[in-house]
């Protein structure tokens, strides 16, 4: 039996379910191909979603486009263009064969740069991928009938141009040009028909795949590169699985009037609790729920959580924003001139001033505030006093250990006055309970954070010594000279050695400068998704030649940025607002922008000046694989990691 990715059980619980044809073909392939074949259903490739891709080591790759079309509604013209009956007329559609060939082209041009580059010097690399189309609601006889008119039309046109030439109506040059064009179109139409199979010829399709000869160019390196990009990400594997909460978590999702505060360790499920409570609140009172974060990028993550819990993407009852954007929108709603207010109070102080106390503001039955450790006490009071209905529900969620802005050291009780006692969560679900990562996180808290935050919650771990239940845990000191280049080499080696999926991989650092340089190196081999401006984008913003920017030191680049800081910040805000954790690509982000999110594999660029809170926030983004690339080995935590991660 062939191996199916993801499993059939997984495929049947996806948010976008398979069509009848897709499911039928996947099941048939599983039963009629042996274990040397790997079948990938609807793999996510940077926006491309081919229906089915089959791969066999040493042989090649097969792209299959599946259509549940009623071919009685479709016609093909002399140019091999497809049309479908729509309303009172016909409408052009892209042919299924063109779709399959487009996926093949993008595999080389976009998704597998290494193979694409090899193809430039050896065209035979293009023969590694074969394309087919499966029509689930059509038999072979119907396919023949579909193509018969266009074959006849092509033959008639060739006869006509030959007759015109013999009669002297056209010259030889035109005859040769037109006849060759018609012959090319004939060959294209014949090719498309040969690669098409109906429900009654599915066995011929499988036979064609089985009979494919070995291909010397489909070596181990090429196979693994295909496999890494085609394999389902953690997000796809977990899609459709019910999110299970323990008894304490479940109690905290119950919506009720009053004020409450929840704090817990990284990975304890705060965002899941928040999303569940928001859904329950909407069900309880039927009105809109306000959800506030500090980190802009968390907005889409919260939407994903709501989608997972609801089973759909209906967000009409949830207003999700970060504090500053919400503040600005409410100034606009109350007809305040933000330019005048900035001039009066200054940009930094503006958000600490209650400008709504005498204004008619919208009031919410429920307000949920995430990342409360990043909020100032003034902000909590502004939200509570102006946007919460009397006797409404307001819940604060956070984690002292992730106070990377150093706003509330020793002040967690003050920021949350009037919200009762803390509901504490000490069990992390980001990693498995017995994972060595949990022990690493706990030991880091005990070494660097417990004295500073006496009331902090320490991650709960088993008492016994743990085994090696992880794939990759590594601390590597790299010299400051050529650090970015050496970090890039290490990242590439580990991606290849461990077949790390791009969608599951994040590279984070406290500063943008090394990340921007890393991105520049990565884009030659990988598709990336940055939460900051790339060199190309920065050059356009600043009006400076890209090559010149790439040669500048960090200080020189920052000096250039400071002269256009408002425009650079605008671009960064746009990127954060449109950041999606499941873009399919390797992601690069500052720790500040990735706070609250998680990834299976985290590469953390640890700089000498990184504070313990920032280091803790960085390492706890990982759910399984953690690689710390230590710049210079002079961080306050370097000795700790050298010992703890041997």
Secondary structure, DSSP 8 states (H G I E B T S, - for coil): --EEES-HHHHTTSSS---HHHHHHHHHHHHHS-TTEEEEES--BTTB--SEEEEETTTEEEEEEEE---GGGEEE-TTS-EEEEETTEEEEE--HHHHHHHHHHHIIIII-HHHHHHHHH-GGGGGGEEEEEEETT--HHHHHHHHHHHHHHHHHHHHHHHHHHHTTSS-HHHHHHHHHHHHHHHHHHHHHHHTEEEGGGHHHHHHHHHT----TT--HHHHHHHHHHHS--HHHHHTT------HHHHHHT---SEEEEEEE-TTSSHHHHHHHHHHHHHHHH-S-EEEEESSTTHHHHHHHHHHHHHTS---TTEEEEEHHHHHHHHHHHTT--HHHHHHHH-HHHHTTS---TTS----EEEEEE--GGGS-HHHHHHHHHHHEEEEEEEEEEE-GGG-TT---TT-HHHHTTTS-SEEEE----SS-TT-HHHHHHHHHIIIIITTT-TT-------SS------S-EEEEEE-STTHHHHHHHHHHHHHHHHT--GGGEEEEES-HHHHHHHHHHHTTTS-EEESS--HHHHHHHHT--HHHHHHS-HHHHHHHHHHTHHHHHHHHHHHHHT--TTSSSEEEEEHHHHTT--EEEEEEEE-TT--HHHHHHHHTTEEEEEEEEEETT-STTHHHHHHHT-
